[in-house]
């Protein structure tokens, strides 16, 4: 700081201001500026401005850091002398083997496991899910017999049947094409001729929609032959409860199999069916057109059965 600058400073702020602004730890260096002594600060040795750590605060810090024994870097004034035994190096801990005394012979317990050493920490096994040993299953007295293998599923049969009423007779007719009868179909014209020859109305009444099997194209429902037979017989029984009949005509092989539980060898015969009464077995209309010689057998059987429905009329 130059003398010219101090002179300007003294003229502006006064000597007291210089003394106040230069307060704190000062060196003994002085300079004279126009007869006024000014104390200059020591820029090379600044005063120690660190806060003084009090004893309670210091002990609190040491306790927080878990420091029990400590030594200062410099000898503290008015401090008690350090204990020399604390300055000695710590001796390593030696492993001590404990002797296991044998248990009395009277009790004879299982041999005790050796105790863990003092320097080792005992391992604690933590049970984990799935690692626990399962209790042993009790031996079965007798092994259960293996279930019988299920029979292979039978593919569902495919057929279409139409139920009609002509006078006092019911007719269950096979639909070879799967479609309902049309007035110009050759098979339908043949059926009308047969009804006319039997003395029945040649314009039969159609009852309900055709029975088409299988009922469902997809699904897990049982649609085998037995299920089809139960369905067809139940359908006919429901119609008979509404209006009974004197004779049931079963025309076609599917009608014989699933309504009368019969086969082709029963053609032209009368069957006794539980819940359905008397049934007359006939070949299908398509078969009669393909093999005209069968019509003679139909006419021969018809003359013997005509009294069943003509007597009522």
C-alpha positions in Angstrom: 0.0 0.0 0.0 1.6 3.3 -1.1 2.0 6.4 1.1 0.0 8.5 -1.3 -3.0 6.2 -1.1 -2.8 6.3 2.7 -2.8 10.0 2.7 -5.9 10.2 0.6 -7.5 7.6 2.7 -6.8 9.6 5.9 -8.1 12.8 4.5 -11.4 11.1 3.5 -12.1 8.8 6.4 -9.9 10.0 9.2 -7.5 8.3 11.4 -10.1 6.5 13.5 -11.6 4.9 10.4 -8.1 3.6 9.4 -7.6 2.1 12.8 -11.1 0.4 12.7 -10.7 -1.0 9.2 -7.2 -2.4 10.0 -8.5 -4.1 13.2 -7.7 -7.7 14.2 -4.3 -9.4 14.5 -1.7 -6.9 13.3 2.0 -6.9 13.0 4.3 -4.4 14.7 5.1 -2.7 11.4 4.2 1.0 11.4 4.5 3.7 9.0 4.3 7.5 9.4 2.0 9.4 7.1 2.0 13.1 7.7 2.8 12.6 11.4 0.1 9.9 12.0 1.0 6.3 13.0 -0.9 3.7 11.0 -0.9 0.0 12.0 -0.6 -2.2 8.9 -2.0 -5.7 8.6 0.4 -8.7 8.3 -0.5 -10.1 4.8 2.1 -12.9 5.0 0.9 -14.4 8.4 -2.8 -14.1 8.5 -4.5 -14.8 11.8 -6.0 -18.2 12.6 -9.8 -17.8 12.0 -10.8 -21.4 12.6 -13.4 -21.9 15.3 -12.1 -23.3 18.5 -13.5 -26.8 19.2 -14.7 -27.1 22.7 -14.1 -30.2 24.8 -17.7 -31.5 24.9 -18.1 -31.0 21.2 -14.9 -32.8 20.5 -15.9 -35.8 22.7 -19.3 -35.9 20.9 -17.5 -36.1 17.6 -15.3 -38.9 18.8 -18.2 -40.9 20.3 -20.1 -40.5 17.0 -17.1 -42.0 15.1 -16.7 -44.7 17.8 -13.2 -43.6 18.7 -12.5 -44.7 22.2 -8.8 -44.3 22.5 -7.1 -41.4 20.7 -3.9 -39.4 20.9 -3.5 -35.8 19.9 -1.0 -34.8 17.2 0.6 -32.3 19.6 0.8 -32.2 23.4 -2.2 -30.4 24.7 -1.8 -27.8 27.5 -3.1 -28.8 30.9 -3.9 -32.3 29.6 -3.3 -35.5 31.6 -0.3 -37.6 30.5 -1.1 -40.5 28.1 -1.1 -44.0 29.4 1.8 -46.0 27.9 -0.1 -49.3 27.9 -2.5 -48.0 25.3 0.3 -47.3 22.9 1.4 -50.9 22.8 0.5 -53.0 19.6 -2.5 -55.3 20.0 -1.6 -59.0 20.3 -3.3 -61.4 17.8 -6.0 -63.5 19.1 -4.9 -67.2 19.4 -7.2 -70.0 18.6 -8.1 -72.0 21.6 -9.2 -75.5 21.3 -11.9 -76.6 23.8 -11.9 -80.1 25.1 -15.2 -82.0 24.7 -15.9 -84.1 27.7 -17.6 -87.4 26.9 -21.2 -87.7 28.1 -22.1 -90.2 30.8 -22.6 -93.8 29.5 -26.1 -94.1 31.1 -27.7 -91.6 28.9 -25.8 -92.5 25.7 -26.9 -89.5 23.7 -25.7 -88.8 20.1 -22.1 -87.5 19.9 -22.0 -83.8 20.2 -20.7 -81.8 17.3 -17.4 -80.0 18.0 -17.9 -76.4 19.2 -17.0 -73.6 16.9 -13.8 -71.8 17.5 -13.8 -68.5 19.3 -12.5 -66.7 16.2 -15.2 -68.1 13.9 -18.7 -67.0 13.7 -21.4 -69.7 13.7 -23.2 -70.0 10.4 -26.9 -69.6 10.5 -28.7 -71.5 7.8 -31.6 -69.6 6.3 -34.4 -71.8 5.0 -35.2 -71.0 1.4 -38.4 -71.8 -0.4 -38.3 -75.2 -2.0 -35.2 -76.3 -0.1 -37.1 -77.7 2.9 -37.1 -81.5 2.9 -40.5 -83.0 2.3 -41.8 -85.6 4.7 -41.4 -89.1 3.4 -44.6 -90.5 2.1 -46.1 -93.4 3.9 -45.7 -96.6 2.1 -48.9 -97.6 0.5 -50.3 -100.9 1.6 -51.3 -101.9 -1.9 -50.6 -100.1 -5.1 -53.8 -99.0 -6.7 -54.6 -100.6 -10.0 -53.9 -98.6 -13.1 -57.1 -97.2 -14.6 -58.3 -99.0 -17.7 -57.4 -97.1 -20.9 -60.2 -95.2 -22.4 -61.5 -96.5 -25.7 -60.5 -94.5 -28.8 -63.2 -91.9 -29.7 -65.5 -93.1 -32.4 -66.1 -90.6 -35.2 -69.6 -89.3 -35.3 -71.9 -90.7 -38.0 -73.3 -88.4 -40.7 -76.9 -88.6 -41.8 -80.1 -86.5 -42.4 -83.6 -87.7 -41.5 -87.0 -86.2 -42.1 -90.1 -87.0 -40.1 -93.5 -86.9 -41.8 -97.1 -87.8 -41.0 -99.5 -89.5 -43.4 -102.8 -90.4 -41.9 -102.3 -92.6 -38.8 -98.6 -93.4 -39.7 -95.3 -91.7 -39.1 -92.6 -91.9 -41.6 -88.9 -91.4 -40.8 -87.2 -91.0 -44.2 -83.5 -90.8 -45.1 -82.6 -87.6 -47.0 -79.8 -88.8 -49.3 -78.8 -85.3 -50.4 -79.2 -83.8 -46.9 -81.8 -81.3 -48.2 -85.6 -81.3 -47.5 -87.9 -82.8 -50.1 -88.9 -80.8 -53.1 -92.1 -81.4 -55.0 -90.3 -82.4 -58.2 -87.7 -84.7 -56.6 -87.8 -88.3 -58.0 -87.5 -89.7 -54.5 -90.4 -87.6 -53.2 -92.5 -88.7 -56.2 -91.7 -92.4 -55.4 -92.7 -91.8 -51.7 -96.1 -90.4 -52.8 -96.7 -93.5 -55.0 -96.0 -95.8 -52.1 -98.4 -93.9 -49.8 -101.0 -94.0 -52.5 -100.6 -97.7 -52.9 -100.9 -98.2 -49.1 -104.2 -96.3 -49.0 -102.7 -93.3 -47.2 -102.8 -89.6 -48.1 -100.2 -88.9 -50.8 -99.4 -85.4 -49.4 -97.6 -86.2 -46.1 -97.2 -83.5 -43.5 -93.6 -82.5 -42.7 -93.0 -82.4 -38.9 -90.2 -80.1 -37.8 -86.8 -79.5 -39.4 -84.7 -82.4 -40.7 -82.6 -84.2 -38.1 -79.0 -83.6 -39.2 -76.1 -85.4 -37.4 -73.6 -84.4 -36.0 -75.4 -81.6 -34.3 -72.1 -79.6 -33.7 -69.3 -79.3 -36.1 -66.8 -78.5 -33.4 -66.7 -79.2 -29.7 -66.0 -81.9 -27.1 -69.6 -83.2 -26.8 -70.0 -86.9 -27.4 -71.6 -87.3 -30.8 -70.9 -91.0 -31.4 -73.5 -93.6 -32.6 -75.0 -94.1 -29.1 -75.5 -90.4 -28.7 -77.1 -90.2 -32.1 -79.4 -93.2 -31.4 -80.6 -91.6 -28.1 -81.3 -88.3 -29.8 -83.3 -89.8 -32.7 -85.4 -92.0 -30.5 -86.0 -89.2 -28.1 -87.1 -86.9 -30.9 -89.6 -89.5 -32.2 -91.0 -90.3 -28.7 -91.7 -86.6 -28.2 -93.7 -86.5 -31.5 -95.6 -89.6 -30.5 -96.6 -88.0 -27.2 -98.2 -85.2 -29.1 -100.1 -87.5 -31.6 -99.7 -91.3 -31.4 -99.6 -93.5 -34.6 -100.4 -97.1 -35.6 -97.2 -97.8 -37.5 -93.8 -96.2 -37.8 -92.2 -96.4 -41.2 -88.4 -96.5 -41.1 -87.2 -95.8 -44.7 -83.5 -96.0 -45.2 -80.5 -97.6 -43.4 -79.8 -94.6 -41.1 -83.4 -94.6 -39.9 -83.1 -98.3 -39.1 -79.8 -98.0 -37.3 -80.5 -94.9 -35.1 -84.3 -95.3 -34.5 -84.8 -99.1 -34.6 -81.2 -100.3 -33.6 -81.4 -102.6 -36.6 -79.5 -103.3 -39.8 -80.2 -104.0 -43.5 -81.1 -107.7 -42.9 -84.4 -106.5 -41.2 -85.8 -105.0 -44.4 -89.5 -105.6 -45.0 -90.0 -106.8 -41.4 -92.0 -105.4 -38.5 -89.9 -104.5 -35.4 -91.1 -104.1 -31.9 -89.4 -101.1 -30.4 -89.6 -100.0 -26.8 -91.2 -96.6 -26.5 -91.9 -96.4 -30.3 -94.3 -99.3 -30.9 -94.4 -101.2 -34.2 -92.0 -100.1 -36.9 -91.8 -101.3 -40.5 -88.3 -101.5 -41.9 -87.9 -100.4 -45.6 -85.0 -99.7 -47.9 -84.1 -96.1 -48.8 -85.8 -94.3 -51.7 -82.6 -94.0 -53.6 -81.9 -97.7 -53.2 -85.4 -98.5 -54.5 -84.8 -96.4 -57.6 -81.4 -98.0 -58.2 -82.7 -101.5 -57.7 -86.4 -101.6 -58.9 -86.7 -105.4 -58.1 -86.9 -104.5 -54.4 -90.3 -102.8 -55.0 -92.0 -106.3 -55.3 -90.8 -107.2 -51.8 -92.1 -103.9 -50.5 -95.5 -104.5 -52.1 -95.7 -108.0 -50.7 -95.0 -106.8 -47.1 -97.3 -103.8 -47.5 -100.3 -106.0 -48.3 -99.8 -107.9 -45.0 -99.6 -104.7 -42.9 -102.2 -102.6 -44.7 -104.8 -103.7 -42.2 -103.0 -101.9 -39.4 -103.8 -98.4 -40.7 -106.8 -99.1 -42.9 -108.9 -100.5 -40.1 -108.7 -97.2 -38.3 -109.8 -95.2 -41.2 
